[in-house]
Amino acid sequence: MSLATRARAALLAALLLAALPAGAPARAQDAQQGEAVTVPPATAVPGAPQPAAPSRPASGPALAGSLGDDPGWRAYRARFVTERGRIVDTANGLISHSEGQGYGLLLAVAAGDRAAFERIWGWTRANLMVRTDELIAWRWTPDQRPAVSDMNNATDGDILVAWALTEAAEAWGEPSYRTAARRIAVEFGRKTILFKDPHGPLLLPAVSGFSARERADGPLVNLSYWVFPALQRLAIVAPEYDWAALIRSGVAVLRGSRFGPASLPTEWISAKEESLRPADGFPPLFSYNAVRVPLYLAWAGVGRPEDYAPFQALWGGIDRERLPIVDTRDGRPVEWLSEPGYTALPALVACARDGTPIPESLRTVQDNQNYYPTTLHLLALTAARMRYPSCLRS
Amino acid sequence: MPQIVTPRAGLALALLLAGAAPAAAQGGSSGSSSGNPADNPAGGAAAPRVVYGDGARAPAILVDPETSTTPGMVDESALRYYASQKQTARMKAEIARLRRLYPGWSEPADLDSLQPSPPEEAPLWDLFTAGRFQDLRAAIDARRSVDPAWQPSEELARKLRRAEFRSSVRAAGKNPEAVVALYRADPSALDPADVESIWTIADALAATGAAEDAFNLYKSVLDGSGDAGARLATIQKAMAHIKMDQAERLIAMGRQDPGRQDPGRQDPGRQGAEGGSEFDAIRLDITRARIAAFLHDEPAQTPSVADLTAFQAYARKSGDPSQTGLLGWYAYKRRQFREALEWFKQAIARGGDAMVAHGLAHTLRELNMMREAEEVAYAWRDRFVGNELLFIDILERKLTLANPPFIEPARIERYAKVVNATASGEGAQGLAWYAYNSCQFDAALEWFQRAVAWLPGESTVFGYALTLQRLKRQRPYLEVVNRYDGLFPKVVEMLFREDTGGPPLPCANQPPPAPAGRGAARPEPPRPDPQASYGRVPRPDAGGRGEAVPPAVQRNEFPLAVPLDNPLRYPPASVQRALAEAPAPGTYAREPATQSPPLVARRVPGAGTMPYERYGYTLLRGYNGLDKPETLGPPPQGTLWQDQQAERGRNAAEGDRFSVPGRAASERSAANDKGYP
């Protein structure tokens, strides 16, 4: 993982980048009484005497083109991406959300599909960037008035979109993608990251609803919102933030969230006290959200073997056809994720940790699955092609 | 410090030192005399090691470990071997040799007490002193396979273990996780005298978040090593890798040496704090680190006036834009903008990069030299995306003034190009408002269409609807209002106004700017008041997919069934061709058929109260069951946003600050029913 962001030379003057609020002038108009911000974020720093490992953030395996002309992408596009650029969540009332738009953009970059990328981005901004800032309203329902059903953002959606725009700008040199990536990244950096939390920087799941003031057990975090491979790359557009520290704190939160006999994180975690615990009012489950944690770890090559161990133990058993949703209190499955795409996650983890080849049956994406397992499957394949290509040979 | 982009911390440190050296040489006012190259026993004025003061005990940090053939420390292995064998003549020769090689070096005190190792170990020691650890390990194994009872002497075994540890640490040097794992597996294998490995491990601990362990290792060097060079380098390592307030604790451990005090220096404050510290030799580096900590909002000592003056003198003399630029940011953050301007100008003049330009532009902005700020940001827009955004945001402010000033057409033209190239919703609505407020409604409409495609926030959609209304394009106007029913109160409010079309605009009494082309052929009518004239806003380039002119509809059709997704798209030029052709059937998913949405809006968390609620109309429950209007909350506790808002509150009285342009305009209209942006 890149430890360099904070010391990078470019930082010299990154100070104050956020002086112009990320947010853009024209937009911070309403609710918040404006924000002429001339104060640099605490992290925006000239890293003068900090010659830490200055790896270029642009180094490392490239996402763009890694999926090649994969038939899996073409099938995905034909099934979930409308011509206007909306990603349809087929298992969820055909709604769309910022997370899905972000995944669609990432897969389009990975497949080198510029037209699809632009369609998805065009829809995303035209329909979801309705807030007074640079963040993305997270939820859109086709048969409601208005279609936007929540003004709140979802920080993982913002991260995914900013990452995809960054990769697209790097790969295709399109300036408008770079400026948009920066606007979004700077904005969620200042609005959703708690840089001075005692746990290290914490990622609020959204601008509204999860902070210490808003919840008795706040701040709340969702580990699967730490999109580690994105955090390794966002310094390209927003060098003023200490992304490496955010990666470290994510790993630390993971290490502090080994709940119950199975040592698994819950979807929602209270970071109010020094010791983390499952959040109040949410079922203490390892479920749809948290299955992405090992995906992002492996994709970024972050963490030590023991960080993967609970997931490997959970997924290494006899039942390899489906993934359990686990009640962390007793470590027992309460439900199963049975669509085959989900099993790409254990395959990726086994590949990343032990070099186990991805099974032949998982190298192509099966039809007739819903949006989420298909997406996870293609993401896992993309991660393997980028970082563990040997698992796909032979 | 852009130059410090070397792959090895060691080399980077050497560079840092090299940077510090000239300042130390400036004379009595800035550094201790032992920091002066001329005084250094090592001689070589060009060598960075001169800043170490009294010796070259730690050559490792002065060279790139990858290319160096010299191990990090003075290799005393042979000496210790001869001593343990009581081979006095050879021992003395070795001492002389080492003294010649390392002028600051003196022999260890424990030579007499070394135990002789068994004579049959001599060939093994030869392997050891030759650094052939693998061969030595193999030889030991071979011997033990013949004679299982045999053990190497304790001395040899320990030294081998430490040497092996040291080379594995060195091999893992680039991977902090691996270095830390090695260390955690066997902390006792670390030779307390092996300063280079200690540094590597401490750096790795710091990099992996174990700052306190890193601190303790750095501290162990200060506790255990008397070598001046190693001690200075330890401070530099610590400043580079752990938080400055921890590094300050190490700096405070510096030995006070009255003899080192420079009689020419008159600075009671500094002497009171830690005058005559052995670390004065790296005073510049410490000052630099304190400045950086201040810029990071991290606790550290405030540089004393004398230290700051010395650093400024050094920066000025070296002309290194990374140093003058740093002082620029330092002044900026303390809101000393005149001073910041001077430093940034110096830095730019001496080759400063796009980040320095960024600082310069912000400083000019703070000094209300907006025109200059705009030019700087424009000139440096290609080399740093932040400058491009700054350029857009600076002029946007002027564009969105309710009564906009005259802006030269060429400047607007240039701005429009950048806005199109970056598909900036912020810029597009800026141009749109400028056009609207100068009665150029056709241009306003086209820019608002782009703005609504790129960033359809409430005030942008409001401006779009307002322009449609003014142009009497009733059908699209009602479509927009209905589309955002339940989401944007200000847009829906338009239906409930008496004065449709808005109040008279200041430009209504002015002749509109001459349209392109024809304007030149026709003599312009005299302007009654040159102050009130406006620059022509160009129409955006063709290429998007806007709306066709639909048939007119009756007024007051609300609620109206309208498509609820926003159809506006203006893709960047680079993909327009790819998007122009209709995709082959089956390429994309078909929009799934859903039932047509109800005409009554539902609650949206964060959207606030709809205007018709005051007449008793209600909304459907939100997707999450919400049945009361709800606005988005204040900045979450602990975010930079919260700090920034607090800061802004404190400085509110400061007059003309860079403020959010669109807000000034749109909030005025919210507060005052009669005024539009």
Interface residues (C-beta under 8 A of the other chain):
Chain A: L3 A7 R8 A9 A10 L11 L12 A13 A14 L15 L16 L17 A18 A19 L20 P21 A24 P25 A26 R27 A28 Q29 D30 A31 Q32 Q33 G34 E35 A36 V37 T38 V39 P40 P41 A42 T43 A44 V45 P46 G47 A48 P49 Q50 P51 A52 A53 P54 R74 R77 A78 R79 F80 V81 T82 E83 R84 R86 V88 L94 R114 A115 A116 E118 R119 G122 W123 R125 A126 N127 M129 V130 R131 T132 R139 T141 P142 D143 Q144 R145 P146 A147 V148 S149 D150 M151 N152 W172 E174 P175 S176 R178 T179 A180 R182 R183 G189 R190 K191 T192 I193 L194 F195 K196 D197 G200 L202 L204 V207 S208 G209 F210 S211 A212 R213 E214 P219 V237 R248 A252 R304
Chain B: M1 P2 Q3 I4 V5 T6 P7 A9 A12 L13 L15 L16 K174 P176 E177 A181 D203 A207 T208 G209 Q236 M239 A240 H241 D285 R288 A289 I291 A292 L295 H296 D297 E298 S322 G325 L326 G328 W329 Y332 K333 D353 M355 V356 H358 G359 H362 E366 V385 G386 E388 L389 L390 D393 E396 R397 T400 A421 T422 A423 S424 G425 E426 Q429 G430 V452 A453 W454 L455 P456 G457 E458 S459 T460 R483 Y484 D485 G486 L487 F488 P559 L564 D565 N566 P567 L568 R569 P571 P572 S574 V575 A578 L579 P583 G586 T587 Y588 A589 R590 E591 P592 T594 Q595 S596 P597 P598 L599 V600 A601 R602 V604 P605 G606 A607 G622 Y623 N624 T631 L632 G633 P634 P635 P636 Q637 G638 T639 L640 W641 D643 Q644 Q645 E647 R648 N651 R657 F658 S659 V660 P661 G662 R663 A664 S666 E667 A670
